[in-house]
Amino acid sequence: MKSYAFSDLNRQSGEVLDAALAAPVMLQKRGKPKLVMMSVEAYERLTYPRAYTIENSPPEILAELLEGLNELIDGK
């Protein structure tokens, strides 16, 4: 994981942000890790449930499931 000092955000904000979009980045204050910056996609992978029921499934996941089931039924 790349690591930057808080002061780097002022001097190299573009580089720090580009790195955080590619992979999580650690931000340090006085040499100690304080924060991790990451893309929304990386955050969502960490925080969203990994298993769903029909009742709590996001609409796009449910649509994919139904499409796959219909393909199986139709023999595709």
KEZA-767652 format. One record per residue: residue number from 0; x, y, z of N, C-alpha, C in turn. Coordinates in pm, whole numbers. Layout:
residues N
@i->NUM, neast->X, nnorth->Y, nup->Z, caeast->X, canorth->Y, caup->Z, ceast->X, cnorth->Y, cup->Z
...
This chain:
residues 76
@i->0, neast->85, nnorth->-117, nup->0, caeast->0, canorth->0, caup->0, ceast->89, cnorth->123, cup->0
@i->1, neast->61, nnorth->215, nup->-91, caeast->137, canorth->340, caup->-93, ceast->102, cnorth->421, cup->31
@i->2, neast->197, nnorth->501, nup->74, caeast->179, canorth->581, caup->194, ceast->223, cnorth->725, cup->166
@i->3, neast->146, nnorth->819, nup->216, caeast->176, canorth->962, caup->200, ceast->156, cnorth->1032, cup->333
@i->4, neast->230, nnorth->1141, nup->351, caeast->211, canorth->1228, caup->467, ceast->94, cnorth->1323, cup->439
@i->5, neast->31, nnorth->1369, nup->545, caeast->-78, canorth->1465, caup->527, ceast->-31, cnorth->1586, cup->446
@i->6, neast->92, nnorth->1628, nup->467, caeast->144, canorth->1745, caup->396, ceast->152, cnorth->1720, cup->245
@i->7, neast->164, nnorth->1593, nup->205, caeast->166, canorth->1560, caup->62, ceast->35, cnorth->1597, cup->-7
@i->8, neast->-75, nnorth->1598, nup->70, caeast->-204, canorth->1634, caup->11, ceast->-202, cnorth->1777, cup->-42
@i->9, neast->-128, nnorth->1864, nup->25, caeast->-117, canorth->2003, caup->-21, ceast->-23, cnorth->2016, cup->-140
@i->10, neast->87, nnorth->1942, nup->-137, caeast->190, canorth->1957, caup->-239, ceast->168, cnorth->1869, cup->-361
@i->11, neast->111, nnorth->1751, nup->-341, caeast->98, canorth->1653, caup->-449, ceast->-43, cnorth->1595, cup->-453
@i->12, neast->-143, nnorth->1679, nup->-438, caeast->-279, canorth->1627, caup->-426, ceast->-319, cnorth->1542, cup->-546
@i->13, neast->-281, nnorth->1582, nup->-667, caeast->-315, canorth->1505, caup->-786, ceast->-257, cnorth->1365, cup->-781
@i->14, neast->-132, nnorth->1354, nup->-743, caeast->-65, canorth->1223, caup->-734, ceast->-131, cnorth->1135, cup->-628
@i->15, neast->-159, nnorth->1194, nup->-512, caeast->-221, canorth->1117, caup->-403, ceast->-360, cnorth->1068, cup->-445
@i->16, neast->-438, nnorth->1156, nup->-505, caeast->-573, canorth->1117, caup->-547, ceast->-570, cnorth->1011, cup->-657
@i->17, neast->-481, nnorth->1027, nup->-752, caeast->-468, canorth->925, caup->-858, ceast->-430, cnorth->789, cup->-799
@i->18, neast->-339, nnorth->789, nup->-704, caeast->-297, canorth->664, caup->-640, ceast->-415, cnorth->601, cup->-564
@i->19, neast->-494, nnorth->685, nup->-496, caeast->-608, canorth->634, caup->-419, ceast->-717, cnorth->578, cup->-509
@i->20, neast->-729, nnorth->630, nup->-630, caeast->-827, canorth->576, caup->-724, ceast->-784, cnorth->439, cup->-776
@i->21, neast->-654, nnorth->414, nup->-780, caeast->-602, canorth->286, caup->-829, ceast->-600, cnorth->180, cup->-719
@i->22, neast->-569, nnorth->219, nup->-596, caeast->-559, canorth->125, caup->-483, ceast->-565, cnorth->206, cup->-354
@i->23, neast->-605, nnorth->143, nup->-244, caeast->-607, canorth->216, caup->-117, ceast->-470, cnorth->277, cup->-84
@i->24, neast->-474, nnorth->396, nup->-25, caeast->-353, canorth->472, caup->9, ceast->-358, cnorth->507, cup->158
@i->25, neast->-247, nnorth->488, nup->227, caeast->-239, canorth->524, caup->368, ceast->-192, cnorth->668, cup->382
@i->26, neast->-257, nnorth->742, nup->472, caeast->-214, canorth->879, caup->502, ceast->-158, cnorth->880, cup->644
@i->27, neast->-39, nnorth->938, nup->657, caeast->29, canorth->941, caup->786, ceast->41, cnorth->1082, cup->838
@i->28, neast->36, nnorth->1093, nup->970, caeast->60, canorth->1220, caup->1038, ceast->173, cnorth->1196, cup->1138
@i->29, neast->280, nnorth->1271, nup->1120, caeast->400, canorth->1256, caup->1203, ceast->451, cnorth->1111, cup->1201
@i->30, neast->443, nnorth->1049, nup->1082, caeast->497, canorth->916, caup->1064, ceast->408, cnorth->802, cup->1112
@i->31, neast->290, nnorth->834, nup->1164, caeast->200, canorth->731, caup->1214, ceast->77, cnorth->720, cup->1122
@i->32, neast->39, nnorth->598, nup->1087, caeast->-79, canorth->581, caup->1002, ceast->-204, cnorth->635, cup->1070
@i->33, neast->-281, nnorth->716, nup->998, caeast->-402, canorth->776, caup->1055, ceast->-526, cnorth->747, cup->972
@i->34, neast->-514, nnorth->747, nup->839, caeast->-630, canorth->730, caup->751, ceast->-594, cnorth->642, cup->633
@i->35, neast->-699, nnorth->585, nup->573, caeast->-683, canorth->516, caup->445, ceast->-780, cnorth->581, cup->348
@i->36, neast->-730, nnorth->617, nup->231, caeast->-812, canorth->678, caup->126, ceast->-825, cnorth->575, cup->14
@i->37, neast->-950, nnorth->557, nup->-34, caeast->-974, canorth->459, caup->-140, ceast->-1092, cnorth->503, cup->-225
@i->38, neast->-1106, nnorth->438, nup->-339, caeast->-1217, canorth->468, caup->-429, ceast->-1348, cnorth->423, cup->-367
@i->39, neast->-1457, nnorth->478, nup->-415, caeast->-1589, canorth->438, caup->-368, ceast->-1611, cnorth->290, cup->-396
@i->40, neast->-1567, nnorth->242, nup->-512, caeast->-1585, canorth->102, caup->-546, ceast->-1515, cnorth->11, cup->-445
@i->41, neast->-1393, nnorth->46, nup->-407, caeast->-1320, canorth->-34, caup->-309, ceast->-1391, cnorth->-32, cup->-174
@i->42, neast->-1440, nnorth->84, nup->-135, caeast->-1513, canorth->97, caup->-8, ceast->-1640, cnorth->13, cup->-10
@i->43, neast->-1714, nnorth->20, nup->-120, caeast->-1838, canorth->-56, caup->-128, ceast->-1813, cnorth->-206, cup->-123
@i->44, neast->-1705, nnorth->-252, nup->-183, caeast->-1671, canorth->-395, caup->-175, ceast->-1648, cnorth->-438, cup->-30
@i->45, neast->-1595, nnorth->-347, nup->51, caeast->-1567, canorth->-379, caup->191, ceast->-1691, cnorth->-369, cup->280
@i->46, neast->-1785, nnorth->-283, nup->245, caeast->-1896, canorth->-256, caup->336, ceast->-2029, cnorth->-320, cup->296
@i->47, neast->-2048, nnorth->-351, nup->171, caeast->-2175, canorth->-409, caup->129, ceast->-2178, cnorth->-557, cup->164
@i->48, neast->-2299, nnorth->-608, nup->194, caeast->-2307, canorth->-751, caup->226, ceast->-2264, cnorth->-837, cup->108
@i->49, neast->-2209, nnorth->-951, nup->137, caeast->-2161, canorth->-1040, caup->32, ceast->-2264, cnorth->-1145, cup->-4
@i->50, neast->-2367, nnorth->-1159, nup->77, caeast->-2473, canorth->-1254, caup->47, ceast->-2606, cnorth->-1181, cup->64
@i->51, neast->-2701, nnorth->-1214, nup->-19, caeast->-2831, canorth->-1149, caup->-16, ceast->-2942, cnorth->-1253, cup->-6
@i->52, neast->-3054, nnorth->-1210, nup->46, caeast->-3177, canorth->-1286, caup->33, ceast->-3259, cnorth->-1216, cup->-74
@i->53, neast->-3366, nnorth->-1278, nup->-117, caeast->-3453, canorth->-1214, caup->-216, ceast->-3504, cnorth->-1081, cup->-162
@i->54, neast->-3531, nnorth->-1076, nup->-32, caeast->-3588, canorth->-956, caup->29, ceast->-3489, cnorth->-838, cup->35
@i->55, neast->-3360, nnorth->-867, nup->55, caeast->-3264, canorth->-756, caup->70, ceast->-3170, cnorth->-739, cup->-49
@i->56, neast->-3199, nnorth->-809, nup->-157, caeast->-3113, canorth->-802, caup->-275, ceast->-3131, cnorth->-669, cup->-348
@i->57, neast->-3021, nnorth->-604, nup->-387, caeast->-3033, canorth->-484, caup->-469, ceast->-3100, cnorth->-519, cup->-603
@i->58, neast->-3175, nnorth->-426, nup->-659, caeast->-3248, canorth->-454, caup->-783, ceast->-3159, cnorth->-507, cup->-896
@i->59, neast->-3038, nnorth->-454, nup->-911, caeast->-2952, canorth->-498, caup->-1021, ceast->-2905, cnorth->-643, cup->-999
@i->60, neast->-2883, nnorth->-683, nup->-874, caeast->-2844, canorth->-820, caup->-844, ceast->-2961, cnorth->-914, cup->-870
@i->61, neast->-3078, nnorth->-874, nup->-827, caeast->-3198, canorth->-955, caup->-848, ceast->-3225, cnorth->-972, cup->-998
@i->62, neast->-3207, nnorth->-866, nup->-1075, caeast->-3228, canorth->-874, caup->-1220, ceast->-3130, cnorth->-973, cup->-1283
@i->63, neast->-3004, nnorth->-970, nup->-1242, caeast->-2905, canorth->-1065, caup->-1294, ceast->-2942, cnorth->-1208, cup->-1259
@i->64, neast->-2988, nnorth->-1229, nup->-1137, caeast->-3028, canorth->-1362, caup->-1093, ceast->-3145, cnorth->-1413, cup->-1178
@i->65, neast->-3246, nnorth->-1330, nup->-1195, caeast->-3362, canorth->-1370, caup->-1274, ceast->-3326, cnorth->-1397, cup->-1419
@i->66, neast->-3237, nnorth->-1316, nup->-1474, caeast->-3191, canorth->-1338, caup->-1612, ceast->-3121, cnorth->-1473, cup->-1624
@i->67, neast->-3035, nnorth->-1504, nup->-1529, caeast->-2966, canorth->-1632, caup->-1530, ceast->-3060, cnorth->-1749, cup->-1515
@i->68, neast->-3159, nnorth->-1735, nup->-1427, caeast->-3257, canorth->-1842, caup->-1411, ceast->-3338, cnorth->-1863, cup->-1538
@i->69, neast->-3377, nnorth->-1753, nup->-1602, caeast->-3453, canorth->-1765, caup->-1728, ceast->-3369, cnorth->-1832, cup->-1836
@i->70, neast->-3239, nnorth->-1803, nup->-1842, caeast->-3153, canorth->-1869, caup->-1939, ceast->-3144, cnorth->-2019, cup->-1912
@i->71, neast->-3137, nnorth->-2057, nup->-1786, caeast->-3134, canorth->-2200, caup->-1751, ceast->-3265, cnorth->-2269, cup->-1791
@i->72, neast->-3374, nnorth->-2202, nup->-1765, caeast->-3505, canorth->-2260, caup->-1799, ceast->-3520, cnorth->-2274, cup->-1950
@i->73, neast->-3472, nnorth->-2173, nup->-2025, caeast->-3484, canorth->-2176, caup->-2170, ceast->-3378, cnorth->-2265, cup->-2236
@i->74, neast->-3285, nnorth->-2319, nup->-2158, caeast->-3183, canorth->-2408, caup->-2211, ceast->-3071, cnorth->-2340, cup->-2288
@i->75, neast->-3044, nnorth->-2214, nup->-2258, caeast->-2938, canorth->-2140, caup->-2327, ceast->-2805, cnorth->-2164, cup->-2263
